[in-house]
Amino acid sequence: MPYGTLYLIPVPLADDAAAKSFTPYLTDTINSIKEYIVENEKTARRFLKEAGLKTPQSELVIHDYGKHNRDMGKADFFKGLQAGNDVGLMSEAGCPGVADPGAEIVDKAHRMGIKVIPLVGPSSILLALMASGFSGQSFAFHGYLPIDKVLRAKKIKELESTAIKLDQTQMFIETPFRNNPMLEEILKAGNPKTKLCIACDLTSATEFVQTKTIAEWQKKVPDLHKRPTIFLLYHGNK
């Protein structure tokens, strides 16, 4: 029996962004699937309902892929696929496997010869890059920077140097409740001429995306506390 297909299903980035995020193909796909691997079952069920799921949710098989349930030794994640059933993979928000859990599932699917299909949907990283005005030809995403202040300041300076040397956009994130200390460190450690884009609450009603030099940001510092944010650095020679 041929294996099923693993569909990578993006989830809206914000609670009020459903209309901006769903495509007819996504709705058709979730209505053809009855098994899911998800980071958070509660938010996954809410997403499926908002996206137009017609299948009774009591008929769904949902595997918990939360941070305490990522033992890849568990074959349950792949039994349905091996039996020929299509399965959807979802993180809590955005694209699975991109700055979110899921890469291990996709990697094992490839090793098992299972077909993988990514669906179109919102990625905060790409949306931030699009809106920054920075180089989209060469860019790097670094995830989280060090928490230690000394190491973090050193890393920021390294990213600035790389941006200049490679003409490359440097991107990173922070846990939302630590955004303000991160911004404070960027403004303290960064070169005044370096360009900084702050992309916050993407796709939501409170979306904020703005690019300025570090010197300009120092004049008026925004409050980013508990607001999902992408930080982007680029050289200030242009």
BELQUIHU-V809014 format. One record per pair of residues at least 4 apart in sequence whose ideal C-beta (glycine too) atoms are under 6 Angstrom apart, sorted by the first residue. I is the first residue (numbers start at 1). J is the second residue. Records with the same first field share a line. If there is no record, write none. Layout:
I = J / J
This chain:
1 = 84
3 = 81 / 114
4 = 81 / 84 / 85 / 86
5 = 86 / 115 / 117
6 = 87 / 109 / 114 / 116
7 = 29 / 88 / 117
8 = 89 / 96 / 118
9 = 88 / 90 / 119
10 = 95 / 121 / 122
11 = 47 / 90 / 93
12 = 17 / 18 / 21
13 = 17 / 93 / 94 / 122 / 124 / 202 / 203
14 = 203 / 204
16 = 204 / 205
17 = 21 / 203 / 204
18 = 50
20 = 203
21 = 122
22 = 26 / 51
23 = 120
26 = 119
27 = 51 / 52
30 = 48 / 51 / 53
31 = 54
33 = 86 / 88
34 = 60
35 = 61 / 80 / 85 / 87
36 = 62 / 88
37 = 63 / 65 / 77 / 89 / 105
38 = 44 / 62 / 65 / 90
39 = 65 / 66 / 91 / 92 / 101
40 = 92
41 = 62 / 64
43 = 92
44 = 90
45 = 57
47 = 51
48 = 53
49 = 53
55 = 59
63 = 77
64 = 69
72 = 104
78 = 82
80 = 85 / 87
81 = 87 / 114
89 = 96 / 102 / 105
90 = 96
91 = 96 / 100 / 101 / 102
94 = 100 / 123 / 124
95 = 123
96 = 100 / 102
97 = 102 / 103 / 106
98 = 123
103 = 107
106 = 116
109 = 114 / 116
122 = 203
124 = 128 / 202 / 230
125 = 141
127 = 202
128 = 199 / 230
129 = 136 / 139
131 = 209
132 = 197 / 211 / 232
133 = 211
134 = 169 / 232 / 234
135 = 169
138 = 168
139 = 169
140 = 170
141 = 171
142 = 172
145 = 152 / 155 / 172
146 = 151 / 152 / 155
152 = 185
153 = 185 / 189
156 = 186 / 189 / 190
159 = 170 / 233
160 = 191 / 194
161 = 165
162 = 166
163 = 168 / 170 / 233 / 234 / 235
164 = 235
169 = 232 / 234
170 = 233
171 = 232
172 = 231
173 = 230
174 = 178 / 179 / 182
176 = 226 / 227 / 228
177 = 226
178 = 182
179 = 224 / 229
180 = 224 / 225
183 = 224
185 = 189
186 = 190
187 = 214 / 217 / 218
190 = 194 / 214
192 = 214 / 215
193 = 213 / 236
194 = 214 / 233 / 236
195 = 213 / 234 / 236
196 = 214 / 217 / 233
197 = 211 / 232
198 = 210
199 = 209 / 230
200 = 208 / 224 / 227 / 229
201 = 206 / 207 / 227
202 = 207
212 = 216 / 217
213 = 236
224 = 229
